[in-house]
Amino acid sequence: MSSKKSQDIKSERKSSLISLIIGAALTALGIIVSVASYNNAGPGETYTVYYGVVIFGVIIGGRGLIGLIAPRLFTKRAKDEALVEDHAIANDEEEPDQKDKKPISF
């Protein structure tokens, strides 16, 4: 089971790194295109600020950064284990042994 957890963490880190790179690229693209639009506008003309692309890039990049720092935060297995633990705490039960834990399926 340890191998499965480490494989899940490696997979999440890889996915998080990709999200971080895509988020940084989108943020940079939004800023570059906004600056280009501003520089191309003459005095009194309008220009476009692509804040939606920048915000979206920051959100995607932030999720990727958090995933690199805490990779178990976004994995389904971690969420399932947290549900089992919360259920045990709510019912004043002792936490089941590792071999007795089964993921909760929806």
C-alpha positions in Angstrom: 0.0 0.0 0.0 3.0 2.3 0.6 3.9 1.9 -3.0 0.5 3.0 -4.1 0.7 6.1 -1.9 4.1 7.1 -3.2 2.8 6.5 -6.7 -0.2 8.7 -6.0 2.1 11.4 -4.6 4.4 11.3 -7.6 1.5 11.5 -10.0 0.0 14.5 -8.1 3.4 16.3 -8.0 3.8 15.8 -11.8 0.2 17.1 -12.4 0.9 20.0 -10.0 4.1 21.0 -11.8 2.2 21.0 -15.1 -0.5 23.2 -13.6 2.1 25.6 -12.2 3.8 25.9 -15.5 0.5 26.5 -17.4 -0.7 29.0 -14.8 2.6 30.9 -15.0 2.4 30.9 -18.8 -1.2 32.1 -18.9 -0.4 34.9 -16.4 2.6 36.0 -18.4 0.7 35.9 -21.6 -2.2 38.0 -20.2 0.3 40.6 -18.9 2.3 40.7 -22.1 -0.8 41.1 -24.3 -2.2 43.8 -22.0 1.0 45.8 -22.1 1.2 45.4 -25.9 -2.4 46.7 -26.2 -1.6 49.6 -23.9 1.6 50.5 -25.9 -0.2 50.3 -29.2 -3.0 52.6 -28.2 -2.5 56.2 -29.1 -3.3 59.1 -26.9 -7.0 59.1 -26.1 -7.6 55.6 -27.7 -8.8 52.7 -25.8 -6.8 49.6 -24.9 -7.7 46.2 -23.5 -6.5 44.7 -20.2 -6.8 40.9 -20.2 -7.4 40.5 -16.5 -9.4 37.3 -17.0 -6.5 35.5 -18.4 -4.2 36.8 -15.6 -6.6 35.8 -12.9 -7.2 32.4 -14.4 -3.5 31.8 -14.7 -2.9 32.8 -11.1 -5.6 30.4 -9.9 -4.3 27.5 -11.9 -0.7 28.3 -10.9 -1.7 28.7 -7.3 -3.3 25.3 -7.3 -0.2 23.8 -8.9 2.0 25.4 -6.2 -0.2 24.2 -3.4 -0.1 20.7 -5.0 3.7 20.8 -5.0 3.9 21.9 -1.4 1.1 19.5 -0.1 0.6 16.8 -2.8 -1.9 14.8 -0.7 -4.3 17.7 -0.5 -5.8 17.1 -3.9 -5.7 13.3 -4.1 -8.9 11.3 -4.0 -7.4 8.7 -1.6 -6.5 11.4 0.9 -10.1 12.8 0.8 -11.4 9.3 1.3 -9.2 8.7 4.3 -10.2 12.0 5.8 -13.9 11.0 5.4 -13.3 7.7 7.2 -11.4 9.5 10.1 -14.1 12.2 10.4 -16.8 9.6 10.6 -14.9 7.7 13.3 -14.3 10.9 15.3 -18.0 12.0 14.9 -19.2 8.6 16.3 -16.5 8.4 19.0 -15.1 5.3 17.5 -11.5 4.3 17.5 -9.8 4.7 14.2 -9.9 1.4 12.3 -6.7 -0.5 11.7 -4.9 0.2 8.5 -5.9 -3.2 7.1 -9.6 -2.5 7.9 -9.6 0.9 6.1 -11.6 0.8 2.9 -12.1 3.9 0.7 -15.6 5.3 0.7 -17.1 5.1 -2.7 -19.7 7.4 -4.0 
